[in-house]
Amino acid sequence: MTHRKLLPAVITGIVTALPFALLVGCSDPGPAEEAGESVDETMEEAQEQFDDAVEATKEAAEDAAESVSDMVDEPGPAEEAGREVDDAAEEVEETAEELKED
């Protein structure tokens, strides 16, 4: 037999065996897949921790601003400090949103 006559038989064999090979190969995750899953889990945990930190910072800033506002009847340095805390909290929130989009 010549190579040209063998080629269709080889292609047919490969096409026939490929689905079985894929099924067998997909049954157990390999090291690369396990590493990928580990990275995904780590990223999800980091995102959750980051979100929690942003929320805690925002709440602390709001509480601080409210406390300052409660202590001062007239606008003054304390109210200005509270406004700066509010601005900082908003910047943190905006940065968090930008990081989520990336």
HELIX and SHEET records of a PDB file:
HELIX    1   1 HIS A    3  CYS A   26  1                                  24    
HELIX    2   2 PRO A   31  MET A   71  1                                  41    
HELIX    3   3 PRO A   77  GLU A  101  1                                  25    
END                                                                             
